[in-house]
Amino acid sequence: MKTILITGSTDGIGKLTALKLAKEGHEIYLHGRSEDKLNTVINELKEASNNQNIKGFVADFSDLNAVKQMAEQIKNEVSSLDILINNAGIFKTASSKTKDGLDIRMAVNYLTPFILTENIISVLEKATEPRIVNLSSAAQSTVQKGVLTGDATVNASESYAQSKLALTMWSFNFAKQHPNITTIAVNPGSLLNTKMAKEAYGQHWSPAEKGVDILYDLAVSERHKNQTGTYFDNDRGSYSNAHPDAYDNDKIKLLLTLTESIISN
């Protein structure tokens, strides 16, 4: 049995993936922003899966300090972590900035998984075959320094696409730095039937299950274990090329240097 953490798992494909894995008896850690909602979902999944081994962490992912605190909590409470699915993400929001003045999509979709993952490497490395699945997107756009630092404002679609490319660039680099951890970026499918797609576009192309099935597969299937540092495009149903910037070492280096300076502030 695996110990699995899925961020952003109180609704959408995060929650449905958690349920599918819980039904197989894995130990599941959920994450949500609201404690009430998190507890409700934990109880709901326990009942639906017949698995009592479901716990959770609360953190507002637009607050980078809350993410650091959650990472500390994980280090204290989880002895080893087999699988981390960085699923939490936002598109449409009431406010485009965090309380610290960062672009909210850049913060939640990129800086948060970066901070969380980098801070719990010790927990992942205790597992025999650790695996990380990072939720990218078909929408990927060149990262602008100002959008990353919060000094420039672009529309929601553009900042979302930049945040997803930043995540993919970091994912590829992380895979190189940690060859013992299988790290895969994935576009789970465009316009799946989820809250995010409904809020953003008012429509969907594919059922949410399409995304759930690929996340489940990437997390536990043997056939993906030698695919570290790659990008799976579920619109095509195969491994594919991400945006060219994800293969540009100079751009990746610059991204990581800027990221470190934002985080250390």
C-alpha positions as CSV (number, residue, x, y, z in Angstrom):
1,M,0.0,0.0,0.0
2,K,1.2,3.5,-0.8
3,T,1.1,6.7,1.2
4,I,-0.3,9.4,-1.2
5,L,-0.8,13.2,-0.8
6,I,-3.0,15.0,-3.3
7,T,-3.2,18.8,-3.1
8,G,-6.5,20.6,-3.9
9,S,-8.5,17.4,-3.3
10,T,-11.7,18.7,-1.7
11,D,-13.3,18.8,-5.2
12,G,-12.7,18.2,-8.9
13,I,-10.3,15.6,-10.2
14,G,-8.2,15.8,-7.0
15,K,-11.1,14.5,-5.0
16,L,-12.2,11.9,-7.5
17,T,-8.6,10.6,-7.8
18,A,-8.4,10.4,-4.0
19,L,-11.5,8.3,-4.0
20,K,-10.3,5.9,-6.6
21,L,-7.0,5.4,-4.8
22,A,-8.7,5.1,-1.4
23,K,-10.9,2.3,-2.7
24,E,-7.7,0.3,-3.3
25,G,-6.8,0.7,0.4
26,H,-3.9,3.2,0.0
27,E,-3.2,5.7,2.8
28,I,-4.5,9.0,1.6
29,Y,-3.7,12.6,2.7
30,L,-6.1,15.2,1.3
31,H,-5.5,18.9,1.2
32,G,-7.9,21.8,1.2
33,R,-8.2,25.5,2.0
34,S,-11.3,25.2,4.3
35,E,-11.1,23.0,7.4
36,D,-14.8,22.4,7.4
37,K,-14.9,21.3,3.8
38,L,-11.8,19.2,4.2
39,N,-13.4,17.3,7.2
40,T,-16.6,16.8,5.2
41,V,-14.7,15.3,2.3
42,I,-12.6,13.1,4.5
43,N,-15.7,11.6,6.1
44,E,-17.4,11.3,2.7
45,L,-14.4,9.4,1.2
46,K,-14.0,7.2,4.2
47,E,-17.6,6.1,3.8
48,A,-17.5,5.7,0.0
49,S,-14.2,3.8,-0.1
50,N,-14.5,1.8,3.1
51,N,-11.1,3.0,4.0
52,Q,-10.5,4.7,7.3
53,N,-6.9,5.6,6.4
54,I,-7.7,9.1,5.1
55,K,-6.4,12.3,6.7
56,G,-5.9,15.8,5.6
57,F,-4.0,19.1,5.8
58,V,-5.4,22.6,5.7
59,A,-3.6,25.4,4.0
60,D,-4.5,28.4,1.8
61,F,-2.2,28.0,-1.1
62,S,-2.2,31.7,-2.0
63,D,-0.3,32.2,1.2
64,L,3.3,31.0,0.8
65,N,3.9,31.0,4.5
66,A,0.9,28.7,5.0
67,V,2.5,26.3,2.5
68,K,5.8,26.3,4.4
69,Q,3.8,25.5,7.6
70,M,2.0,22.7,5.9
71,A,5.4,21.2,4.7
72,E,6.6,21.3,8.3
73,Q,3.4,19.5,9.4
74,I,4.0,16.8,6.8
75,K,7.5,16.3,8.0
76,N,6.2,15.8,11.5
77,E,3.3,13.6,10.8
78,V,4.1,11.6,7.7
79,S,7.0,9.1,8.0
80,S,7.4,8.5,4.3
81,L,5.5,9.6,1.2
82,D,5.3,7.4,-1.9
83,I,3.3,9.7,-4.1
84,L,2.7,13.4,-4.3
85,I,0.2,14.7,-6.7
86,N,0.5,18.5,-7.1
87,N,-3.0,19.0,-8.3
88,A,-4.2,22.2,-6.6
89,G,-4.6,25.0,-9.1
90,I,-6.7,28.1,-9.8
91,F,-7.9,29.9,-12.9
92,K,-10.8,32.2,-12.3
93,T,-10.5,34.2,-9.1
94,A,-12.1,37.3,-7.5
95,S,-8.8,38.9,-6.9
96,S,-5.7,38.6,-9.2
97,K,-3.2,39.2,-6.5
98,T,-2.3,37.4,-3.2
99,K,-2.1,39.4,0.0
100,D,1.7,39.6,-0.6
101,G,1.2,41.2,-4.0
102,L,2.0,38.2,-6.1
103,D,0.0,37.1,-9.1
104,I,-2.4,34.6,-7.6
105,R,-2.2,32.0,-10.3
106,M,1.6,32.1,-10.3
107,A,1.5,31.7,-6.5
108,V,-1.0,28.8,-6.3
109,N,-0.1,27.0,-9.6
110,Y,3.7,27.2,-9.5
111,L,5.3,28.8,-6.3
112,T,3.2,26.6,-4.0
113,P,4.0,23.2,-5.5
114,F,7.6,24.3,-5.7
115,I,7.8,25.3,-2.0
116,L,5.8,22.2,-0.8
117,T,7.8,19.7,-2.9
118,E,11.3,21.2,-2.2
119,N,10.5,21.2,1.6
120,I,9.3,17.6,1.8
121,I,12.0,15.9,-0.2
122,S,13.3,14.2,2.9
123,V,9.8,12.5,3.3
124,L,9.6,11.5,-0.3
125,E,13.2,10.1,-0.2
126,K,12.2,7.7,2.6
127,A,9.9,5.9,0.1
128,T,11.3,3.0,-2.0
129,E,10.0,4.3,-5.4
130,P,8.7,7.9,-4.8
131,R,6.8,9.5,-7.5
132,I,5.6,13.1,-8.1
133,V,2.8,14.1,-10.6
134,N,2.7,17.8,-11.4
135,L,-0.5,19.1,-13.0
136,S,0.5,21.2,-16.0
137,S,-1.8,22.2,-18.8
138,A,-2.1,22.4,-22.6
139,A,-2.0,26.1,-22.0
140,Q,1.7,27.0,-21.6
141,S,3.1,30.5,-22.3
142,T,6.6,32.0,-21.9
143,V,7.1,33.2,-18.3
144,Q,7.5,37.0,-17.9
145,K,9.7,38.2,-15.1
146,G,7.1,40.8,-14.0
147,V,4.3,38.2,-13.8
148,L,6.5,35.9,-11.7
149,T,7.4,38.7,-9.3
150,G,3.9,40.2,-9.2
151,D,5.1,43.5,-10.8
152,A,3.2,43.1,-14.0
153,T,-0.5,42.3,-14.6
154,V,-1.8,40.1,-17.5
155,N,-5.2,38.5,-18.0
156,A,-6.2,35.3,-16.2
157,S,-5.6,33.1,-19.3
158,E,-2.1,34.4,-19.8
159,S,-1.0,34.2,-16.1
160,Y,-2.5,30.7,-15.9
161,A,-0.5,29.6,-19.0
162,Q,2.7,31.2,-17.7
163,S,2.2,29.5,-14.3
164,K,1.7,26.1,-15.9
165,L,4.8,26.5,-18.0
166,A,6.8,27.6,-14.9
167,L,5.6,24.4,-13.2
168,T,6.7,22.3,-16.1
169,M,10.1,23.9,-16.4
170,W,10.7,23.3,-12.7
171,S,9.3,19.8,-12.9
172,F,11.9,18.8,-15.6
173,N,14.7,20.4,-13.6
174,F,13.6,18.7,-10.4
175,A,13.6,15.4,-12.2
176,K,17.3,15.9,-13.2
177,Q,18.3,16.9,-9.7
178,H,16.5,14.0,-8.0
179,P,17.0,11.0,-10.2
180,N,15.6,8.7,-7.4
181,I,12.2,10.4,-7.6
182,T,10.1,9.8,-10.7
183,T,8.7,13.2,-11.6
184,I,6.2,13.6,-14.4
185,A,4.3,16.7,-15.6
186,V,0.8,16.1,-17.1
187,N,-1.9,17.9,-18.9
188,P,-4.8,15.9,-17.5
189,G,-7.0,16.9,-20.4
190,S,-8.4,20.2,-21.7
191,L,-11.8,21.4,-20.4
192,L,-12.7,18.5,-18.2
193,N,-16.0,18.5,-16.5
194,T,-14.8,20.2,-13.3
195,K,-15.6,23.3,-11.3
196,M,-12.5,25.1,-12.7
197,A,-13.5,24.6,-16.4
198,K,-17.2,25.5,-15.7
199,E,-16.1,28.8,-13.9
200,A,-13.6,29.6,-16.6
201,Y,-15.3,28.6,-19.8
202,G,-18.9,27.6,-18.9
203,Q,-18.5,24.4,-20.8
204,H,-16.5,21.1,-21.0
205,W,-15.2,18.8,-23.7
206,S,-14.5,15.6,-21.7
207,P,-15.7,13.9,-18.5
208,A,-13.7,14.5,-15.3
209,E,-13.0,10.8,-15.3
210,K,-10.6,11.2,-18.2
211,G,-8.4,13.3,-15.9
212,V,-8.9,11.0,-12.9
213,D,-7.8,8.0,-14.9
214,I,-4.5,9.5,-16.1
215,L,-3.6,10.9,-12.6
216,Y,-4.3,7.4,-11.1
217,D,-2.3,5.8,-13.8
218,L,0.7,8.1,-13.5
219,A,0.7,7.8,-9.8
220,V,0.6,4.0,-9.4
221,S,1.1,2.2,-12.8
222,E,4.4,0.4,-13.3
223,R,4.5,1.5,-17.0
224,H,5.3,5.1,-16.0
225,K,8.1,4.5,-13.5
226,N,10.9,5.1,-15.9
227,Q,9.4,8.3,-17.4
228,T,10.9,10.9,-15.1
229,G,11.4,14.4,-16.5
230,T,8.7,14.0,-19.1
231,Y,5.4,15.6,-20.0
232,F,2.3,13.5,-20.6
233,D,-0.4,15.1,-22.8
234,N,-3.7,13.5,-22.1
235,D,-5.4,15.4,-25.0
236,R,-3.2,13.1,-27.1
237,G,-3.1,10.2,-24.7
238,S,0.7,10.0,-24.9
239,Y,4.0,11.5,-23.8
240,S,4.6,14.6,-25.8
241,N,6.7,17.7,-26.0
242,A,6.0,20.6,-23.6
243,H,6.6,24.2,-24.6
244,P,10.2,24.7,-26.0
245,D,11.1,26.9,-22.9
246,A,10.8,23.7,-20.8
247,Y,13.9,22.4,-22.6
248,D,15.9,25.7,-22.4
249,N,18.5,25.4,-19.6
250,D,19.2,29.1,-19.5
251,K,15.5,30.0,-19.1
252,I,15.1,27.3,-16.5
253,K,18.1,28.6,-14.6
254,L,16.8,32.2,-14.7
255,L,13.3,31.0,-13.6
256,L,14.8,29.1,-10.6
257,T,17.0,32.1,-9.5
258,L,14.0,34.4,-9.6
259,T,11.9,31.9,-7.8
260,E,14.4,31.5,-5.0
261,S,14.6,35.2,-4.5
262,I,10.8,35.5,-4.3
263,I,10.5,32.7,-1.8
264,S,13.3,33.9,0.4
265,N,11.6,37.4,0.8
